[in-house]
Amino acid sequence: MPLSNFSPKAGNFEIRTYHRPYRIEELIPTHVCFSGSPIKHPLDGSKVVLVADPASSSPFYYEFSIDDIGHIEELPHIVRPDGESIAMARMWIKRGSVALRCLPFVVEEIQGL
């Protein structure tokens, strides 16, 4: 699946933000934070995709179950040189959850081996 399908755009989050009271000190022992641009999973509505560095030339992304998200914090948007704004967030994911990290690459032969 090409990365162009995961082009995050600014706007409202496709997932529900949790507004319950929290303290970071209470989340640290039970959760791990990940930052990036959240987008709705293109195939599975029970999951969310978090593009770690959407402005990078070789971005990778995480895939989390929505049920494993303990808290979401909105971060400042990133603005690309062409003026496109990208929404950013910090997600607190339950420790021990199963997630997916995808690092796309181009398959080529290595010269000189």
C-alpha positions in Angstrom: 0.0 0.0 0.0 1.6 3.3 -1.0 2.3 5.9 1.6 0.3 8.4 -0.4 -2.8 6.7 1.0 -1.6 7.8 4.5 -1.2 11.5 3.7 -2.4 13.2 6.9 -4.2 16.5 6.6 -5.1 19.0 9.3 -8.6 18.9 10.7 -10.5 17.2 13.3 -9.2 13.9 14.6 -10.9 10.9 13.1 -10.8 9.3 16.6 -12.5 10.4 19.8 -10.4 12.4 22.2 -10.7 11.3 25.8 -11.6 14.2 28.2 -11.4 12.4 31.5 -9.2 14.0 34.2 -5.7 12.6 34.3 -2.3 13.2 35.7 0.8 12.3 33.7 2.3 10.8 36.8 -0.5 8.2 36.9 -0.1 7.3 33.2 3.7 6.8 33.2 3.7 3.4 35.0 0.9 1.9 32.9 1.2 3.6 29.5 3.8 4.6 26.9 3.5 7.7 24.8 3.9 8.0 21.0 3.8 11.2 19.0 2.8 11.7 15.4 0.0 12.6 13.1 -3.1 10.4 13.8 -5.3 9.3 10.9 -8.2 6.9 10.6 -7.2 3.4 9.6 -8.1 2.9 5.9 -9.5 -0.6 6.4 -10.3 -1.2 10.1 -12.4 1.2 12.1 -11.2 -0.2 15.4 -7.6 0.9 14.8 -5.8 4.1 14.3 -2.6 4.9 12.3 0.0 7.2 13.8 2.5 8.6 11.3 5.6 9.3 13.5 7.2 12.0 11.3 4.9 12.9 8.4 7.3 15.6 7.1 10.1 13.1 6.6 11.2 11.7 3.2 10.9 8.2 4.6 8.1 8.2 7.1 7.1 5.2 9.2 3.9 4.6 11.1 2.4 2.8 14.0 -1.0 1.0 14.1 -2.8 0.8 17.4 -6.1 -0.5 18.6 -8.4 2.3 19.7 -9.2 0.2 22.9 -5.5 0.4 23.9 -5.4 4.3 23.9 -5.5 5.6 27.5 -5.3 9.3 26.6 -4.7 11.6 23.7 -3.1 15.1 23.8 -3.3 17.5 20.9 0.1 18.9 19.9 0.9 22.0 17.7 0.3 21.4 14.0 3.3 21.1 11.6 3.2 23.4 8.5 4.9 22.2 5.4 6.8 24.6 3.1 3.8 24.4 0.6 1.5 25.6 3.3 -0.2 22.3 4.2 -0.9 21.9 7.9 -0.6 18.5 9.6 -2.3 17.7 12.8 -0.1 16.2 15.5 -1.0 14.3 18.7 0.6 12.5 21.6 -1.1 9.1 22.3 -0.7 7.2 25.6 -0.9 3.5 24.8 -1.4 0.8 27.5 1.8 -1.1 28.3 1.7 -4.7 27.0 -0.6 -3.9 24.1 0.1 -5.5 20.7 0.8 -2.9 18.0 2.3 -2.7 14.6 5.3 -0.6 13.4 5.6 -0.3 9.7 8.8 0.9 8.0 8.3 1.1 4.2 11.3 0.7 2.0 12.2 0.4 -1.7 13.4 -3.1 -2.7 16.6 -2.8 -4.7 19.8 -4.9 -5.2 22.8 -3.7 -3.2 25.8 -2.9 -5.5 29.1 -4.5 -4.8 27.9 -7.6 -3.0 
